[in-house]
Every structure is written in C-alpha cells, then in structure tokens.
C-alpha cells in the first residue's frame, strides 16, 4: 500500500497559495498608508503629537495583547489539527475568535468616543489617518473572525485531518497578517512621537 500523500507540503507557504497573494496585496495597501501617514506626520509634527494624545494608549496596548494572544491560540489550533485533533483545534480557534470579539468591542468604544467628541476624518490629517487606518484594520479583524468561524464549524464536524488541514493554515495565515499589521499600526499611530 503506498504511503499517504500529505497535501500540505512543508516546503511551501502554509495554507492556500491564493491567500498569500491576498496577504501581500493587503500588506502593500497598508504599507502605502503607513508611508503616507509618516510623510503627512513629518509635515505637521505638532498637530499629530497633540492629536495623538487624545488616543487611549491603554486601549491600544490591551488590543495589542489581545491580538498577540489570539495569534498564539491560532498557532495552537494549527498544531492540534496537524495531530488530527479537530475538537481541540476548534477550541483553540474559538478562543482566538472570542479575543477577536474583544478587540472589536474595544475599537468600537474608541470609535464611539471620537465620534461623540465630533471628531471625524475631516477634523484634521491625524484623525483622517487614525480613523481610516484603524477602521480598515477593524474590517480585516471582522473578516478574520468570519474565516475563523467557518473553520471552527468545519473542525467541529471533523472536516480536517492530518493529511488535509490547508483550510486551517489558510485562515491562520490571514489572522497572523491581521495581528502583524496591528503590531505595526499601534506604535505608529498611538506611541511614536
């Protein structure tokens, strides 16, 4: 009997190749926004520094810890599915999903505070970048949560195996991108003066 063929070749990128095209495109889009932010900030450092002081660094730091922890949970979920443990994978990914929800709630509180203070994208250049960058990232978190939810449901039904877990790796790759982008966005917008 021939050996089982592992469709998840370890020499390749984890997950489906198409997700990597998407990830690189998204990273490019965020990269352009990060560079535009840096150039705009250099033109009016005082305005950016003063506006930055209105942000909650504590909320930003908590969200950073939340996303880093959620990425750890995703790593554990991938490790579980590689051992054929669908239910354990689903549990780890559910933890990541819940933490994604925590991130969303904290960001919504931050957005509400800004809108309640009549701060919009047209208030000044800092807020235009802050709101556009964080909302764009927020939408990626929501998309990542939808992806995680679909993987969780499939894993609970035993839909993955030690030979076929490319879907889990694909979702994990997207979630790690979301985390990585926040790790850049948080210090850039909330901390660096």
C-alpha positions as CSV (number, residue, x, y, z in Angstrom):
1,X,0.0,0.0,0.0
2,X,1.5,3.4,-1.0
3,X,2.1,5.9,1.8
4,X,-0.5,8.7,2.3
5,X,0.2,11.8,0.4
6,X,0.3,14.9,2.6
7,X,-1.3,17.7,0.5
8,X,0.3,20.2,2.9
9,X,3.8,20.2,1.5
10,X,6.1,21.6,4.3
11,X,8.3,23.3,1.7
12,X,5.5,25.6,0.6
13,X,3.9,28.5,2.4
14,X,1.3,27.4,4.9
15,X,-2.2,27.4,3.6
16,X,-3.5,28.0,0.1
17,X,-1.3,30.0,-2.2
18,X,-4.1,32.4,-3.1
19,X,-4.3,33.7,0.5
20,X,-0.6,34.7,0.1
21,X,-1.4,36.8,-3.0
22,X,-4.2,38.4,-1.0
23,X,-1.9,38.9,2.1
24,X,0.9,40.5,0.0
25,X,-1.7,42.8,-1.7
26,X,-3.1,43.9,1.7
27,X,0.3,44.4,3.1
28,X,1.2,46.6,0.2
29,X,-2.0,48.6,0.7
30,X,-1.3,49.1,4.4
31,X,2.4,49.8,3.6
32,X,1.3,52.7,1.3
33,X,-1.0,54.1,4.0
34,X,1.8,53.8,6.6
35,X,4.2,55.7,4.4
36,X,1.6,58.3,3.6
37,X,1.0,58.7,7.4
38,X,4.7,59.1,8.0
39,X,5.1,61.8,5.3
40,X,2.0,63.6,6.5
41,X,3.2,63.5,10.1
42,X,6.6,64.9,9.1
43,X,4.8,67.9,7.6
44,X,2.9,68.8,10.8
45,X,4.5,67.0,13.8
46,X,2.9,69.3,16.4
47,X,-0.6,68.6,15.2
48,X,0.0,64.9,15.0
49,X,1.5,64.8,18.5
50,X,-1.3,66.9,20.0
51,X,-4.0,64.8,18.3
52,X,-2.2,61.6,19.3
53,X,-2.5,62.5,23.0
54,X,-6.3,62.1,22.7
55,X,-6.0,58.4,21.9
56,X,-6.2,55.8,24.6
57,X,-2.8,54.1,24.7
58,X,-4.2,51.7,27.3
59,X,-6.9,50.6,24.9
60,X,-4.3,50.2,22.1
61,X,-2.0,48.3,24.3
62,X,-4.8,46.0,25.5
63,X,-5.8,45.4,21.9
64,X,-2.2,44.5,21.1
65,X,-2.0,41.9,23.9
66,X,-5.4,40.6,22.8
67,X,-4.3,40.1,19.2
68,X,-0.9,38.6,20.1
69,X,-2.7,36.1,22.4
70,X,-5.2,35.3,19.8
71,X,-2.4,34.5,17.3
72,X,-0.9,32.2,19.9
73,X,-4.3,30.4,20.1
74,X,-4.3,30.1,16.3
75,X,-0.9,28.6,16.4
76,X,-2.1,26.1,18.9
77,X,-5.2,25.4,16.8
78,X,-2.9,24.6,13.8
79,X,-0.7,22.4,15.9
80,X,-3.8,20.5,17.1
81,X,-5.2,19.9,13.6
82,X,-1.8,18.6,12.4
83,X,-2.2,15.9,15.1
84,X,-5.7,15.2,13.9
85,X,-7.4,16.8,16.9
86,X,-10.4,18.6,15.3
87,X,-12.2,19.4,18.6
88,X,-9.0,20.7,20.2
89,X,-8.4,22.8,17.1
90,X,-11.9,24.2,17.3
91,X,-11.4,25.1,21.0
92,X,-8.2,27.0,20.3
93,X,-9.7,28.8,17.4
94,X,-12.8,29.6,19.4
95,X,-10.5,31.3,21.9
96,X,-9.0,33.4,19.1
97,X,-12.4,34.2,17.8
98,X,-13.5,35.4,21.2
99,X,-10.4,37.6,21.5
100,X,-11.1,39.0,18.1
101,X,-14.5,40.0,19.5
102,X,-12.8,41.7,22.5
103,X,-10.7,43.7,20.0
104,X,-13.8,44.7,18.1
105,X,-15.6,45.9,21.3
106,X,-12.6,47.9,22.4
107,X,-12.2,49.5,19.0
108,X,-15.9,50.3,18.9
109,X,-15.7,52.1,22.3
110,X,-12.7,54.1,20.9
111,X,-14.6,55.0,17.7
112,X,-17.7,56.0,19.7
113,X,-15.6,58.2,21.9
114,X,-14.1,60.0,18.9
115,X,-17.5,60.4,17.1
116,X,-19.1,61.6,20.4
117,X,-16.4,64.3,20.6
118,X,-17.3,65.4,17.0
119,X,-14.0,64.0,15.7
120,X,-14.3,62.8,12.1
121,X,-11.9,62.1,9.2
122,X,-12.3,65.8,8.2
123,X,-11.2,67.1,11.7
124,X,-7.5,67.1,10.7
125,X,-4.9,64.9,8.9
126,X,-4.1,62.9,12.0
127,X,-7.7,61.9,12.6
128,X,-8.1,61.2,8.9
129,X,-5.2,58.7,9.1
130,X,-6.2,57.4,12.5
131,X,-9.8,56.6,11.6
132,X,-9.0,55.3,8.1
133,X,-6.1,53.0,9.2
134,X,-7.8,51.7,12.3
135,X,-11.2,51.2,10.5
136,X,-9.5,49.4,7.6
137,X,-7.8,47.2,10.1
138,X,-11.0,46.8,12.1
139,X,-12.7,45.4,8.9
140,X,-9.9,42.9,8.5
141,X,-10.4,41.7,12.1
142,X,-14.1,41.2,11.3
143,X,-13.2,39.3,8.1
144,X,-10.7,37.2,10.1
145,X,-13.4,36.4,12.6
146,X,-15.8,35.2,9.8
147,X,-12.9,33.0,8.5
148,X,-12.2,31.6,11.9
149,X,-15.9,30.9,12.5
150,X,-16.1,28.9,9.2
151,X,-13.0,26.9,10.2
152,X,-14.4,26.3,13.7
153,X,-17.6,24.9,12.3
154,X,-15.8,22.6,9.9
155,X,-13.4,21.4,12.6
156,X,-16.3,20.6,14.9
157,X,-17.7,18.4,12.2
158,X,-14.4,16.6,11.8
159,X,-13.8,18.2,8.5
160,X,-10.0,18.3,8.7
161,X,-7.4,15.6,9.1
162,X,-3.7,15.1,9.5
163,X,-3.5,14.9,5.7
164,X,-5.9,17.8,4.9
165,X,-5.6,20.9,7.0
166,X,-4.8,23.5,4.4
167,X,-8.0,25.4,5.3
168,X,-6.9,25.8,8.8
169,X,-3.5,27.1,7.7
170,X,-5.1,29.5,5.3
171,X,-7.2,31.0,7.9
172,X,-4.3,31.1,10.3
173,X,-2.2,32.9,7.8
174,X,-4.8,35.6,7.3
175,X,-5.2,36.0,11.1
176,X,-1.5,36.4,11.6
177,X,-1.4,39.1,9.0
178,X,-4.2,41.0,10.9
179,X,-2.1,40.7,14.1
180,X,1.1,41.7,12.3
181,X,-0.5,44.8,10.8
182,X,-1.7,45.9,14.3
183,X,1.7,45.4,15.7
184,X,2.9,48.0,13.2
185,X,-0.1,50.2,13.4
186,X,-0.3,50.5,17.2
187,X,3.2,52.1,17.8
188,X,3.0,54.1,14.6
189,X,-0.3,55.8,15.4
190,X,-0.5,55.5,19.2
191,X,3.1,55.7,20.5
192,X,5.7,57.2,18.2
193,X,6.1,60.9,18.7
